Amino acid sequence: MNIHPNSLSNWLRQYRNYGKKRLESNYDKTDVSEHSDEIKRLREIEKKYIEQRDHIEILKKFQAFLKESE
């Protein structure tokens, strides 16, 4: 599983000393509302990126068409 032996021994020690709760991730418990503005901003950036990428592809095809027509 490509887990470093030190990580595994740390996890085992934490489990033995503190139980399962100590090993549970806090990542899933993060309040999504804290990041909603950032998520909206990133979605808008992604949308603009996709639009620009599509425009570039259309321009490339048009340029190739013009070269064929010459």
ZIHU-V540573 format. One record per pair of residues at least 24 apart in sequence whose ideal C-beta (glycine too) atoms are under 10 Angstrom apart, sorted by the first residue. I is the first residue (numbers start at 0). J is the second residue. If there is no record, write none. Layout:
# ZIHU-V540573
i: <I:I>
j: <J:J>
This chain:
# ZIHU-V540573
none
